[in-house]
């Protein structure tokens, strides 16, 4: 089964999510028309893989969903996944569980910095990066990405300047929303600057499993022992297996003292237990039975990106799109339309009946952009292109 063949795949099935309490469909307070196509929030419109659903169903059928703890099988599955998929020989016992990656980022910032400390963020970037730093009372030091001829690049001189004032850096790898998969060389330069200035490196790698041909995800902590010692790696099965609603993620830290600080930050919020069904789903996802499903998923998404790229080039005027190296998110550039952020959002919602993520929420340099979630059946993506065509300049 592949995403590019002539036959239908499980990913072509259009699933009605109405009545399920799905955030993607929650129009309350957003002023969104009832017939707007929602491709904004970054969960997938695909069913969770069968081995995971079967494990969840078996646990529910057992009848008791009480307090849960990770089993030996859980740790073995986690270690096996990262070794197979990313060549990362991580000690699974070095993981601190959290209620999601954003929660994990907040815990890491709380544990490793103090109020008023500087935190580097590379914009445009996933909006909760800003929220986490603000909520913790830290100073945001923005190191904007630079639009180069081959895609977004890092301003290393600007990063080094920010590092002189910083205590921590939140890295997005692969990057949401611009779709870069950072090379080993790029990550090495960032890490070297962090080491030189004593900056903690908090690496959000939740999109690591969505990388397209020609690129390979590099786990930041694998760059060497010195880098590993200053890095907290944030991962989760939520994106890869569409499990965001089960609220389980991991922070990996090789230093026991750092792990104790992370655990203390978790406990300070009145939390001590972990979601039992999240543990069940994670173990089933990582154990190996869903590996081929993930391979087919990435192939299908690559086909979706090709469809979007061709559709924009052939049918849309004044819209630019650079095919991402990773993630299932498309960063669409509407700046040639000459509309401010509010007018652009209004035009897409009210005229195209298309609900995307407003680029300005990713930072001021996102104005004029919109983020589109391509993790949907191909027919849905084709519908989105048709809607855009109707309002194209």
Residue pairs with C-beta under 8 A, 6 or more apart in sequence:
1 9
1 10
1 296
2 9
2 296
2 299
2 300
3 9
3 11
3 296
3 297
3 299
3 300
3 301
3 302
3 303
3 304
4 299
4 302
4 303
9 296
9 300
10 46
10 47
11 46
11 296
11 297
11 300
11 377
11 378
12 377
12 378
12 379
13 46
13 47
13 377
14 45
14 377
14 379
14 380
15 45
15 46
15 47
17 24
17 25
17 45
18 25
23 41
23 43
24 38
24 40
24 41
24 43
24 45
25 38
27 34
27 36
31 349
32 38
32 349
32 355
33 349
33 350
33 353
35 353
36 349
36 353
36 354
36 355
37 353
37 354
37 355
37 380
37 383
37 384
37 387
38 355
39 354
39 355
39 356
39 372
39 373
39 374
39 376
39 380
39 384
40 355
40 356
40 357
40 371
40 373
41 357
41 373
42 176
42 239
42 328
42 329
42 373
42 375
43 239
43 242
43 244
43 245
43 373
43 375
44 239
44 242
44 328
44 373
44 375
44 376
45 373
45 375
45 376
45 377
45 380
46 242
46 297
46 375
46 376
46 377
47 53
47 242
48 241
48 242
48 243
48 281
49 241
49 285
49 290
49 293
49 294
50 290
50 293
51 284
51 285
51 287
51 289
51 290
51 293
52 241
52 243
52 281
52 284
52 285
52 290
54 284
55 280
55 281
55 283
55 284
56 277
56 280
56 281
56 284
59 65
59 276
59 277
59 280
60 277
65 276
65 277
66 276
67 273
67 276
68 273
68 274
68 275
68 276
68 277
68 279
68 280
69 274
69 279
70 97
70 274
70 279
70 283
71 279
71 283
73 283
73 287
74 92
74 279
74 282
74 283
75 92
75 93
76 92
77 282
77 283
77 284
77 285
77 286
77 287
77 288
78 92
78 95
78 250
78 282
78 283
78 286
79 89
79 90
79 91
79 92
80 286
80 287
80 288
81 285
81 286
81 288
82 88
82 89
82 90
82 219
82 235
83 89
83 90
84 288
84 291
85 208
85 209
85 291
86 208
86 217
86 219
87 219
87 222
88 219
88 221
88 222
90 221
90 252
91 254
94 252
94 253
94 254
94 259
95 250
95 251
95 252
96 104
96 107
96 250
96 251
96 252
96 253
96 259
96 262
96 263
96 266
97 248
97 249
97 250
97 251
97 274
98 104
98 107
98 248
98 249
98 250
98 251
98 266
99 247
99 248
99 249
99 271
99 275
100 236
100 238
100 244
100 247
100 248
100 249
101 204
101 206
101 234
101 235
101 236
101 238
101 249
102 128
102 131
102 132
103 247
103 249
104 234
104 236
104 249
104 250
104 251
105 128
105 129
105 132
105 170
105 202
105 204
105 234
106 132
106 135
106 136
107 251
107 262
107 265
107 266
108 168
108 200
108 202
108 232
108 234
108 251
108 262
108 265
109 119
109 132
109 133
109 136
109 138
109 168
109 170
109 202
110 136
110 265
110 268
111 258
111 261
111 262
111 264
111 265
112 167
112 168
112 200
112 202
112 232
112 258
112 261
113 119
113 136
113 138
113 167
113 168
113 200
114 167
115 136
115 137
115 138
116 137
116 138
116 139
117 138
117 139
117 166
117 167
117 168
118 138
118 139
118 140
118 141
118 162
118 165
118 166
118 167
118 168
119 133
119 138
119 139
119 140
119 141
119 166
119 167
119 168
119 169
119 170
120 141
120 142
120 143
120 159
120 162
120 163
120 166
120 168
120 169
120 170
120 199
121 129
121 130
121 133
121 140
121 141
121 142
121 143
121 170
122 142
122 143
122 144
122 145
122 154
122 159
122 171
122 172
122 175
123 142
123 143
123 144
123 145
123 362
123 363
123 364
123 365
123 366
124 144
124 145
124 177
124 178
124 331
124 359
124 362
124 363
124 365
124 366
124 369
125 172
125 175
125 176
125 177
125 362
125 363
126 172
126 176
126 177
126 204
126 362
127 361
127 362
129 170
129 172
129 204
130 140
130 363
132 170
133 139
133 140
133 170
134 140
138 167
138 168
139 165
141 162
141 165
141 166
142 162
142 363
143 154
143 155
143 158
143 159
143 162
144 155
144 158
144 363
144 365
145 152
145 153
145 154
145 155
145 175
145 178
145 180
145 365
146 152
146 153
146 154
146 155
147 153
151 178
151 179
151 180
151 322
151 325
152 175
152 178
152 180
154 182
154 186
154 189
154 190
156 189
156 190
156 193
159 190
159 193
160 193
160 197
163 169
163 193
163 194
163 196
163 197
163 199
164 197
166 197
166 199
167 198
167 199
167 200
168 199
168 200
168 201
168 202
169 190
169 194
169 199
169 200
169 201
169 202
170 202
170 204
171 190
171 201
171 202
171 203
171 204
171 220
172 204
173 181
173 182
173 187
173 203
173 204
173 205
173 208
173 217
173 218
173 220
174 180
174 181
174 182
174 205
174 207
174 208
174 210
174 211
174 217
174 324
174 325
174 326
174 327
175 181
175 182
175 326
175 327
176 207
176 327
176 329
177 327
177 329
177 331
177 357
177 359
177 362
177 366
177 369
177 371
178 324
178 331
179 322
179 323
179 324
179 325
179 326
179 327
179 329
179 330
179 331
180 324
180 325
180 326
181 211
181 215
181 216
181 217
181 325
181 326
182 190
182 218
183 218
184 218
184 223
187 218
187 220
187 223
188 223
190 201
191 201
191 220
191 223
191 224
191 227
191 230
191 231
193 199
194 200
194 201
194 227
194 230
195 226
195 227
195 230
199 230
200 230
200 231
200 232
201 220
201 227
201 230
201 231
201 232
202 231
202 232
202 234
203 220
203 221
203 231
203 232
203 233
203 234
204 234
205 217
205 219
205 220
205 233
205 234
205 235
206 234
206 235
206 236
206 238
206 239
206 249
207 239
207 326
207 327
207 328
208 217
208 219
208 235
208 326
209 217
209 239
209 240
209 294
209 298
210 239
210 240
210 298
210 301
210 326
210 327
210 328
211 217
211 298
211 325
211 326
212 298
212 301
212 302
212 305
212 323
212 324
212 325
212 326
213 302
214 325
215 325
215 326
217 326
219 233
220 227
220 231
220 233
221 227
221 228
221 231
221 233
221 252
221 254
222 228
228 254
229 254
229 255
231 253
231 254
232 251
232 252
232 253
232 258
232 262
233 251
233 252
233 253
234 249
234 250
234 251
235 249
235 250
235 252
236 243
236 248
236 249
236 250
237 243
237 248
237 281
237 282
237 285
237 286
238 244
238 246
238 248
238 249
240 285
240 294
241 281
241 285
241 290
241 294
243 278
243 281
243 282
243 285
246 275
246 277
246 278
246 281
246 282
247 275
247 278
248 274
248 275
248 278
248 279
248 281
248 282
251 262
253 259
253 262
266 272
284 290
300 378
301 328
301 374
301 375
303 378
304 328
304 374
304 375
304 376
304 378
304 381
305 323
305 324
305 330
305 374
306 323
307 378
307 381
307 382
307 385
308 321
308 330
308 372
308 374
308 381
308 385
309 321
309 323
311 382
311 385
312 319
312 320
312 321
312 332
312 385
312 388
315 385
315 388
315 389
315 392
316 385
316 388
316 389
316 392
317 392
317 393
318 334
318 336
318 337
318 392
318 393
319 332
319 333
319 334
319 336
319 337
319 388
319 392
320 332
320 333
320 335
320 336
321 330
321 331
321 332
321 333
322 331
324 330
324 331
328 373
328 374
328 375
329 371
329 372
329 373
329 374
330 371
330 372
330 373
330 374
331 359
331 369
331 371
332 356
332 369
332 370
332 371
332 372
333 368
333 369
334 344
334 368
334 369
334 370
335 368
335 369
336 393
337 344
337 347
337 368
337 393
339 347
339 368
340 367
341 358
341 359
341 360
341 367
341 368
344 358
344 368
344 370
345 358
345 370
347 391
348 354
348 355
348 356
348 370
348 391
349 355
351 390
351 391
352 387
352 388
352 390
352 391
353 387
354 384
354 387
354 388
356 370
356 371
356 372
357 370
357 371
357 372
357 373
358 366
358 370
359 366
359 367
359 368
359 369
359 370
359 371
360 366
360 367
362 369
362 371
372 384
374 381
